[in-house]
Amino acid sequence: MSSHSSVLSGVYPIANTPFHPDGSVDYESQERLVDYLLENGAHGLGLFGNASEGYTLSGNERIELMRRISKRVNGRVPLVASSGHTGTDAAVELSKELEGLGADCLMVLPPYFLKTDGEGLLYYFEAISKAVTIPIMVQDAPLMTQVAMPPALLARMGREIENVKYVKVEAPPTLSKITALSRAAGDSLTLFGGLNCQFFIEEWQRGARGQMPGSDRTRDLVRIWNHLENGHLDEAWRVFARILPLLRFELQPGLGVSAQKHNLVAEGVIQCAKVRHPTAALEAESLVELAFLRELANRE
């Protein structure tokens, strides 16, 4: 699928990475999850993001996953692969590798270990842009990176760096940031929301053209998107209100991935809810709470 021809928009779930009980990658469950997301109407897929536990994957696992997922999707929807790194040269190499394996767009975190200034951030994204031919989505996630990227800087990236076309806004308060960034960047950037869709509807109303949630409520989130695009605001809020307690539960730092995986096991999509350290697993009390919230979310 050529990502050059059209602007990405819609619901792009970040695909969780299923593991066997021993912690090895469960490639069969991964392929079932990809099928499940497409059957539930995902407009595209996010790979190797935080919900994918991308930070726990080895280089070889990432390559094998990219190869298999790209083959499974077979151009039906765009693939947005995370290729940020703590070093600029390493980010460039990873970006080229993922493009070669079928990524349609790259989601890129700024360097977050040794932090740089605005000029350094421009240099980093420019280096990646020069090395690839596909669009770049800047991931603005200061809760995780402690790297602040003000609207003026992001707008400058959109204007000056050829392949920077998108920003995933995860800097709270996200609504203010989206409005400020829309004004600063005009048409040079397309904005996506993250943070598990907690302000999905308001972000859409303020001009966000996509969302990148976890994998487990894709059906409902696509339904919300379709209601919004068709002008049915009340229906969109109705679906959102039903799943909000679950989305909120999944926003607990470090626990959301485990919750999403337990939900996918309950749906019969993946075999096992195993997460890799240092990702935290839900304890018994949380599993009881999660089961109740899942049941609540499933009441049509």
C-alpha positions as CSV (number, residue, x, y, z in Angstrom):
1,M,0.0,0.0,0.0
2,S,1.5,3.3,-1.0
3,S,1.3,5.7,1.9
4,H,2.4,8.5,-0.4
5,S,-0.9,8.7,-2.2
6,S,-3.2,9.4,0.8
7,V,-3.1,11.0,4.2
8,L,-3.4,8.5,7.1
9,S,-6.5,8.8,9.1
10,G,-8.8,6.7,11.4
11,V,-8.2,4.2,14.2
12,Y,-4.7,2.7,14.2
13,P,-4.5,0.3,17.1
14,I,-1.0,-0.4,18.5
15,A,-0.7,-4.2,18.1
16,N,0.2,-5.9,21.3
17,T,3.0,-8.4,21.1
18,P,1.8,-11.8,22.4
19,F,4.3,-14.0,24.3
20,H,4.2,-17.6,25.3
21,P,4.3,-18.4,29.1
22,D,8.1,-18.7,28.9
23,G,8.3,-15.2,27.4
24,S,9.1,-16.1,23.8
25,V,7.2,-14.4,21.0
26,D,4.0,-16.2,20.1
27,Y,3.9,-15.6,16.3
28,E,0.7,-17.6,15.8
29,S,-1.2,-15.4,18.3
30,Q,0.3,-12.3,16.6
31,E,-1.1,-13.3,13.3
32,R,-4.5,-14.0,14.9
33,L,-4.4,-10.5,16.5
34,V,-3.6,-8.9,13.2
35,D,-6.6,-10.7,11.6
36,Y,-8.8,-9.7,14.5
37,L,-7.8,-6.0,14.2
38,L,-8.5,-5.9,10.5
39,E,-11.9,-7.8,10.9
40,N,-12.9,-5.2,13.5
41,G,-12.3,-2.3,11.0
42,A,-8.8,-1.0,12.0
43,H,-7.8,1.7,9.4
44,G,-4.2,0.8,9.9
45,L,-1.9,-0.7,12.5
46,G,0.8,0.7,14.8
47,L,3.7,-1.7,15.5
48,F,6.4,-1.7,18.2
49,G,4.8,1.1,20.2
50,N,4.5,1.1,24.0
51,A,1.5,-1.2,24.0
52,S,3.5,-3.6,21.8
53,E,6.2,-3.7,24.5
54,G,8.5,-2.6,21.7
55,Y,11.1,-1.6,24.4
56,T,11.4,-5.3,25.4
57,L,12.0,-6.8,21.9
58,S,15.4,-7.7,20.5
59,G,16.4,-6.5,17.0
60,N,15.9,-10.0,15.5
61,E,12.4,-10.3,17.0
62,R,11.4,-6.9,15.6
63,I,12.6,-7.9,12.1
64,E,10.8,-11.3,12.3
65,L,7.6,-9.6,13.6
66,M,7.7,-6.9,10.9
67,R,8.2,-9.5,8.2
68,R,5.3,-11.7,9.3
69,I,2.9,-8.8,10.0
70,S,3.7,-7.2,6.7
71,K,3.1,-10.5,4.9
72,R,-0.2,-11.1,6.8
73,V,-1.6,-7.6,6.1
74,N,-0.4,-7.7,2.5
75,G,-1.0,-4.0,1.8
76,R,-4.7,-4.0,3.0
77,V,-4.0,-1.2,5.5
78,P,-1.0,1.1,6.2
79,L,1.6,0.0,8.8
80,V,3.1,2.6,11.2
81,A,6.3,1.2,12.8
82,S,8.1,2.7,15.7
83,S,11.7,3.4,14.9
84,G,12.9,5.9,17.5
85,H,16.2,5.2,19.3
86,T,18.4,6.8,21.9
87,G,21.1,7.3,19.2
88,T,20.6,9.2,15.9
89,D,22.6,6.8,13.8
90,A,20.8,3.8,15.3
91,A,17.4,5.4,14.7
92,V,18.4,6.0,11.0
93,E,19.4,2.4,10.6
94,L,16.3,1.0,12.2
95,S,14.1,3.4,10.2
96,K,15.7,2.2,6.9
97,E,15.4,-1.4,8.0
98,L,11.6,-1.1,8.8
99,E,10.9,0.8,5.6
100,G,12.6,-2.1,3.7
101,L,10.4,-4.6,5.5
102,G,7.2,-2.9,4.6
103,A,6.5,0.0,6.9
104,D,4.3,2.7,5.3
105,C,5.1,5.3,8.0
106,L,7.6,5.6,10.9
107,M,6.5,6.6,14.4
108,V,9.6,8.2,16.0
109,L,10.3,9.1,19.6
110,P,12.9,11.8,20.2
111,P,16.1,10.7,21.9
112,Y,15.1,10.4,25.6
113,F,18.2,9.0,27.4
114,L,20.7,11.7,26.6
115,K,18.4,14.6,25.9
116,T,19.1,17.2,23.3
117,D,17.9,20.8,22.6
118,G,15.6,22.1,19.8
119,E,18.4,22.2,17.2
120,G,19.4,18.7,18.2
121,L,15.8,17.4,17.8
122,L,15.7,19.0,14.3
123,Y,19.0,17.3,13.4
124,Y,17.8,13.9,14.6
125,F,14.5,14.0,12.7
126,E,16.2,15.5,9.6
127,A,18.7,12.6,9.6
128,I,15.9,10.1,9.7
129,S,14.0,11.9,7.0
130,K,17.0,12.0,4.6
131,A,17.4,8.2,5.0
132,V,13.9,7.1,4.1
133,T,11.2,7.8,1.5
134,I,8.1,7.2,3.7
135,P,6.4,9.7,6.1
136,I,7.5,10.2,9.7
137,M,5.1,10.6,12.7
138,V,6.8,12.5,15.5
139,Q,5.7,10.9,18.8
140,D,5.2,13.7,21.3
141,A,5.1,11.7,24.6
142,P,6.7,13.7,27.4
143,L,5.1,11.6,30.2
144,M,7.4,8.8,28.9
145,T,10.4,10.6,27.4
146,Q,10.6,13.8,29.6
147,V,11.3,15.6,26.3
148,A,9.1,18.6,25.7
149,M,8.5,19.6,22.1
150,P,6.5,22.9,22.0
151,P,4.0,23.5,19.2
152,A,6.4,26.0,17.5
153,L,9.2,23.4,17.3
154,L,6.9,20.7,15.9
155,A,5.4,23.1,13.4
156,R,8.9,24.0,12.3
157,M,9.7,20.2,11.8
158,G,6.5,19.9,9.6
159,R,7.6,22.9,7.5
160,E,11.3,22.2,7.2
161,I,11.8,18.4,7.3
162,E,10.6,16.8,4.1
163,N,9.1,13.6,5.5
164,V,7.8,14.8,8.8
165,K,4.0,14.7,8.1
166,Y,2.4,13.6,11.3
167,V,2.5,14.2,15.1
168,K,1.0,11.8,17.6
169,V,0.1,14.2,20.4
170,E,0.4,12.6,23.9
171,A,1.4,15.7,25.8
172,P,-1.3,16.5,28.4
173,P,-3.4,18.5,28.2
174,T,-3.7,17.1,24.7
175,L,-6.7,19.2,23.7
176,S,-4.8,22.5,24.2
177,K,-1.7,21.0,22.5
178,I,-3.8,19.9,19.4
179,T,-5.4,23.3,19.1
180,A,-2.1,25.2,19.5
181,L,-0.3,22.8,17.1
182,S,-3.1,23.1,14.5
183,R,-2.8,26.8,14.5
184,A,1.0,26.8,14.4
185,A,1.4,24.1,11.7
186,G,-1.6,24.7,9.5
187,D,-1.7,22.1,6.7
188,S,1.9,21.0,7.2
189,L,1.1,18.4,9.9
190,T,-1.7,15.8,10.4
191,L,-2.4,15.1,14.1
192,F,-3.1,11.8,15.8
193,G,-4.2,11.2,19.4
194,G,-2.8,8.6,21.7
195,L,-3.0,7.9,25.5
196,N,-5.6,5.2,24.8
197,C,-8.2,7.5,23.3
198,Q,-9.2,9.2,26.6
199,F,-10.1,12.4,24.7
200,F,-11.0,10.7,21.4
201,I,-14.1,12.8,20.6
202,E,-12.8,16.2,21.7
203,E,-9.5,15.6,19.8
204,W,-11.5,14.7,16.7
205,Q,-13.5,17.9,17.2
206,R,-10.3,19.9,17.4
207,G,-8.9,18.5,14.2
208,A,-7.1,15.2,15.0
209,R,-7.4,12.9,12.1
210,G,-6.6,9.7,13.8
211,Q,-6.2,7.8,17.1
212,M,-3.7,5.2,18.2
213,P,-5.2,3.2,21.1
214,G,-4.4,-0.3,22.4
215,S,-5.7,-3.3,20.5
216,D,-8.6,-4.6,22.7
217,R,-11.5,-2.3,21.9
218,T,-10.9,-1.7,18.2
219,R,-14.5,-2.6,17.3
220,D,-16.0,0.1,19.6
221,L,-13.3,2.7,18.7
222,V,-13.9,2.2,15.0
223,R,-17.6,2.6,15.6
224,I,-17.0,5.9,17.4
225,W,-14.9,7.1,14.5
226,N,-17.6,6.2,12.0
227,H,-20.3,7.9,14.1
228,L,-18.1,11.1,14.2
229,E,-17.4,11.0,10.5
230,N,-21.1,10.6,9.8
231,G,-22.1,13.5,12.1
232,H,-23.7,11.3,14.8
233,L,-22.2,12.9,17.8
234,D,-24.7,11.5,20.4
235,E,-24.1,8.0,19.2
236,A,-20.4,8.5,19.4
237,W,-20.7,9.6,23.0
238,R,-22.9,6.7,23.8
239,V,-20.4,4.2,22.7
240,F,-17.5,6.1,24.3
241,A,-19.3,6.4,27.7
242,R,-19.8,2.6,27.8
243,I,-16.1,1.8,27.3
244,L,-14.7,4.8,29.2
245,P,-14.4,3.0,32.6
246,L,-12.3,0.3,30.9
247,L,-10.1,2.8,28.9
248,R,-9.5,4.7,32.2
249,F,-8.5,1.4,34.0
250,E,-6.0,0.8,31.2
251,L,-4.5,4.2,31.6
252,Q,-2.8,3.2,34.8
253,P,0.9,3.7,34.2
254,G,2.6,0.4,33.5
255,L,-0.5,-1.8,33.8
256,G,-2.5,-1.0,30.6
257,V,-0.6,-3.5,28.5
258,S,-1.4,-6.4,30.9
259,A,-5.1,-5.4,31.0
260,Q,-5.3,-5.3,27.2
261,K,-3.7,-8.7,26.9
262,H,-6.1,-10.2,29.5
263,N,-9.0,-8.7,27.4
264,L,-7.6,-10.3,24.2
265,V,-7.2,-13.6,25.9
266,A,-10.9,-13.4,27.1
267,E,-11.9,-12.7,23.5
268,G,-10.0,-15.8,22.4
269,V,-7.6,-13.8,20.2
270,I,-4.3,-14.5,21.9
271,Q,-3.2,-17.6,24.0
272,C,-1.6,-15.9,26.9
273,A,-1.5,-12.6,28.8
274,K,2.2,-12.8,29.6
275,V,4.1,-9.5,29.6
276,R,7.9,-9.1,29.7
277,H,9.7,-7.4,32.5
278,P,9.8,-4.5,33.3
279,T,6.1,-4.4,32.1
280,A,3.9,-5.0,35.1
281,A,1.3,-7.8,35.3
282,L,-2.0,-7.3,36.9
283,E,-2.5,-8.9,40.3
284,A,-5.5,-11.0,41.3
285,E,-7.6,-8.1,42.7
286,S,-7.1,-6.1,39.4
287,L,-8.2,-9.1,37.3
288,V,-11.5,-9.2,39.2
289,E,-12.0,-5.5,38.6
290,L,-11.0,-5.8,34.9
291,A,-13.4,-8.7,34.3
292,F,-16.3,-6.5,35.6
293,L,-15.3,-3.5,33.5
294,R,-15.0,-5.7,30.4
295,E,-18.5,-7.0,31.0
296,L,-19.7,-3.5,31.4
297,A,-18.0,-2.4,28.2
298,N,-19.7,-5.3,26.4
299,R,-23.2,-4.4,27.3
300,E,-24.6,-3.0,24.1
